[in-house]
Amino acid sequence: MHLATTAIVLAIRPHGESGAIVRALTAEAGLMAGYVRGGRSRQLRPVLQPGNVILGDWRARTEEQLPALTTELVHSRAPMFREPLPAAAFEWATALTAASLPEGQSYPLIHSALEGLLDAIEAAPAARGWAAALVRYELLMLAELGFGLDLDRCAATGVNDDLAFVSPKSGIAVSRSGAVGYESRLLSLPRFVIAGGAAEWNDIFAGLKLTAHFLERDLLHGKAAEVLAARARLVDRLNRAVA
């Protein structure tokens, strides 16, 4: 097994005295894990940061063996980790991706979207330029892994006019008229999720609440608690930034 390509670093786990198991997202082969000798050394720590782009070379004698991975830095986002809000966004986006994707399966849309999201965070640390994109990325993750929401029609009336809510059970949109009397039981559907474009902060937080429900139920159920803790830290910092 041999693969040489660029990849986005997602997660690093200590292994042995100084090594690390690194999980990174490639456009061609999807999520790839590999053992980096000296991965926790002073030389490699700045390279193996979540969100960085590396040129990776994975080699293994068999498909079942954990590949040995050598890395070369292509693009560093490490300076952004000095800023609490971008750091939290990088941490969450990469942790979500690493925890959700199976290894060795190509997800080119996810790779492209994650790259675009990380670029947007890097370009606009204040969050107004990328918070809506984060909601869209979470929705894409759900859709690509088979848990996409049905936002094309109303669950109650079957029409696609004035969709304003989502059923927390079925994930199907509900119109205002179809939701009468049941609004408190439904999740808000911000307009930007359907129509695109810019979003106000109240709509962004509604979008984050919407995706949180389905991420926790469908993608991250039973996963390590620190993955959801990363999202909680991000939402908390967004709240403080807006206040």
C-alpha positions as MATLAB code, in Angstrom:
seq = 'MHLATTAIVLAIRPHGESGAIVRALTAEAGLMAGYVRGGRSRQLRPVLQPGNVILGDWRARTEEQLPALTTELVHSRAPMFREPLPAAAFEWATALTAASLPEGQSYPLIHSALEGLLDAIEAAPAARGWAAALVRYELLMLAELGFGLDLDRCAATGVNDDLAFVSPKSGIAVSRSGAVGYESRLLSLPRFVIAGGAAEWNDIFAGLKLTAHFLERDLLHGKAAEVLAARARLVDRLNRAVA';
ca = [
       0.000    0.000    0.000;
       1.415    3.386   -0.995;
      -0.280    6.765   -1.188;
       1.389   10.154   -1.607;
      -0.913   13.175   -1.609;
      -1.866   16.352    0.192;
      -4.151   16.025    3.191;
      -5.791   18.051    5.957;
      -4.623   17.016    9.429;
      -7.620   16.082   11.584;
      -6.397   14.352   14.738;
      -3.174   13.358   16.473;
      -2.929   10.667   19.154;
       0.256    9.843   21.089;
       1.709    6.400   20.393;
       4.751    4.973   22.124;
       7.447    7.185   23.600;
       7.553    9.878   20.928;
       5.447    8.715   18.009;
       1.921    9.667   16.994;
      -0.971    8.207   15.066;
      -2.185   10.904   12.712;
      -5.531   10.921   10.948;
      -5.804   13.158    7.914;
      -8.355   13.750    5.168;
      -7.315   13.277    1.547;
      -9.341   14.109   -1.540;
      -8.635   10.765   -3.213;
      -8.792    8.171   -0.438;
     -10.788    9.944    2.262;
      -9.726    9.562    5.887;
      -6.276    7.987    6.277;
      -4.454    7.034    9.454;
      -0.714    6.590    9.749;
       2.073    6.240   12.294;
       4.500    9.151   12.361;
       7.833    8.349   13.960;
       8.787   11.234   16.252;
       5.368   12.775   15.705;
       5.479   14.462   19.114;
       8.948   15.895   18.643;
       9.640   19.613   18.736;
      10.266   19.511   15.001;
       6.985   17.854   14.022;
       4.540   19.301   16.566;
       4.053   22.518   14.538;
       3.455   20.431   11.413;
       0.945   18.044   12.955;
      -1.655   20.604   14.004;
      -5.366   20.045   13.221;
      -6.260   22.115   10.177;
      -2.767   22.151    8.681;
      -2.278   20.916    5.121;
       0.510   18.377    4.687;
       2.047   16.348    1.921;
       1.732   12.850    3.307;
       3.396    9.634    2.206;
       1.650    6.532    3.555;
       3.376    3.154    3.156;
       2.402   -0.308    4.410;
       3.238   -3.857    3.376;
      -0.395   -4.968    3.559;
      -3.798   -3.266    3.490;
      -4.426   -4.422    7.078;
      -1.242   -2.888    8.506;
      -1.212    0.630    9.957;
       0.835    2.580    7.420;
       3.978    4.450    8.276;
       3.466    8.120    7.473;
       6.020   10.777    6.639;
       4.880   14.369    6.361;
       5.918   17.670    4.852;
       4.176   20.912    5.709;
       2.310   22.534    2.804;
       0.260   25.162    4.637;
       0.290   26.022    8.345;
      -2.724   27.367   10.197;
      -0.879   27.167   13.520;
      -0.815   30.980   14.042;
      -4.627   30.941   14.215;
      -4.459   28.794   17.344;
      -3.382   31.885   19.250;
      -6.905   33.245   18.713;
      -9.510   31.471   20.933;
     -12.438   31.604   18.489;
     -10.667   30.374   15.332;
      -8.853   27.772   17.437;
     -12.178   26.438   18.747;
     -13.613   26.356   15.215;
     -10.609   24.449   13.845;
     -10.799   22.031   16.779;
     -14.491   21.310   16.277;
     -14.503   21.015   12.477;
     -11.557   18.615   12.439;
     -12.783   16.594   15.435;
     -16.242   16.176   13.887;
     -14.728   14.989   10.622;
     -12.296   12.587   12.276;
     -14.974   11.093   14.530;
     -17.590   10.653   11.820;
     -15.880    9.425    8.659;
     -14.941    5.791    8.071;
     -11.348    5.247    6.970;
     -10.416    4.654    3.364;
     -13.616    5.897    1.719;
     -13.490    8.902   -0.557;
     -15.695   11.890    0.284;
     -14.580   14.586   -2.182;
     -17.427   16.950   -1.283;
     -16.537   16.801    2.398;
     -12.854   17.348    1.649;
     -13.616   20.353   -0.545;
     -16.104   21.810    1.945;
     -13.756   21.372    4.919;
     -10.943   23.027    3.013;
     -13.237   25.946    2.157;
     -14.464   26.248    5.750;
     -10.943   26.282    7.204;
      -9.878   28.871    4.621;
     -12.872   31.034    5.577;
     -12.043   30.803    9.293;
      -8.447   31.732    8.569;
      -9.507   34.708    6.445;
     -12.093   36.059    8.911;
     -11.214   35.242   12.533;
     -14.151   37.318   13.839;
     -16.612   34.577   12.774;
     -19.233   36.650   10.959;
     -17.807   35.443    7.650;
     -17.711   31.728    8.465;
     -20.315   30.851   11.126;
     -23.046   30.230    8.546;
     -20.592   28.123    6.509;
     -19.984   25.985    9.595;
     -23.716   25.204    9.828;
     -23.737   24.250    6.145;
     -20.706   22.019    6.670;
     -22.441   20.180    9.501;
     -25.499   19.677    7.283;
     -23.251   18.349    4.508;
     -21.654   15.877    6.920;
     -25.092   14.581    7.857;
     -26.153   14.294    4.215;
     -22.977   12.604    2.980;
     -23.149    9.990    5.737;
     -26.784    9.095    5.113;
     -28.559   11.286    7.670;
     -29.478   14.255    5.501;
     -32.436   16.423    6.416;
     -35.385   16.645    4.023;
     -35.841   20.380    3.573;
     -37.676   20.313    0.231;
     -41.255   19.916    1.459;
     -43.494   20.211    4.479;
     -44.039   16.999    6.442;
     -47.609   18.056    7.233;
     -48.855   19.611    3.972;
     -46.479   18.246    1.346;
     -45.798   21.706   -0.111;
     -42.553   23.653   -0.111;
     -43.839   27.115    0.791;
     -42.821   29.041    3.935;
     -40.776   26.246    5.494;
     -39.794   27.420    8.972;
     -39.343   24.343   11.192;
     -37.879   20.828   11.191;
     -39.288   17.776   12.910;
     -36.716   16.537   15.460;
     -37.878   12.967   14.860;
     -38.036   12.700   11.073;
     -35.707   15.507    9.999;
     -38.354   16.760    7.548;
     -39.193   20.429    7.188;
     -42.518   21.845    8.371;
     -44.210   24.998    7.093;
     -45.580   27.695    9.381;
     -49.139   26.692    8.588;
     -48.369   23.023    9.125;
     -46.712   23.739   12.459;
     -49.602   25.619   14.069;
     -50.013   24.393   17.634;
     -46.799   22.328   17.514;
     -44.151   25.042   17.236;
     -42.640   24.318   20.662;
     -42.009   20.699   19.682;
     -40.133   21.597   16.493;
     -36.684   22.935   15.654;
     -36.382   26.298   13.922;
     -35.261   26.259   10.295;
     -33.327   29.455    9.513;
     -33.920   30.875    6.055;
     -30.223   30.908    5.106;
     -30.067   27.108    5.379;
     -32.406   26.840    2.389;
     -31.775   30.078    0.527;
     -28.055   30.528    1.212;
     -26.432   33.918    1.575;
     -25.599   35.862    4.709;
     -27.279   35.224    8.046;
     -28.005   37.176   11.205;
     -26.609   35.883   14.481;
     -29.984   34.681   15.796;
     -30.377   32.600   12.629;
     -26.847   31.240   12.944;
     -27.469   30.085   16.518;
     -30.782   28.546   15.422;
     -28.880   26.701   12.697;
     -26.310   25.450   15.201;
     -29.108   24.216   17.474;
     -30.709   22.441   14.521;
     -27.549   20.633   13.452;
     -26.562   19.829   17.050;
     -29.695   17.737   17.525;
     -29.027   15.508   14.525;
     -25.252   15.362   14.932;
     -25.593   14.127   18.506;
     -28.376   11.691   17.651;
     -27.142   10.270   14.359;
     -23.395   10.833   13.902;
     -21.865   11.213   17.345;
     -24.037    8.961   19.497;
     -21.709    6.897   21.635;
     -18.607    8.753   20.468;
     -15.975   10.140   22.816;
     -17.308   12.916   25.013;
     -14.424   15.221   24.077;
     -15.782   15.507   20.521;
     -19.017   17.101   21.711;
     -17.071   19.095   24.293;
     -15.190   20.726   21.412;
     -18.479   21.892   19.938;
     -19.681   23.195   23.293;
     -16.501   25.272   23.614;
     -17.016   26.726   20.159;
     -20.659   27.676   20.764;
     -19.726   29.212   24.112;
     -17.035   31.345   22.481;
     -19.410   32.392   19.716;
     -21.942   33.472   22.323;
     -19.325   35.506   24.151;
     -18.096   37.069   20.910;
     -21.613   38.213   19.995;
     -22.581   39.433   23.494;
];
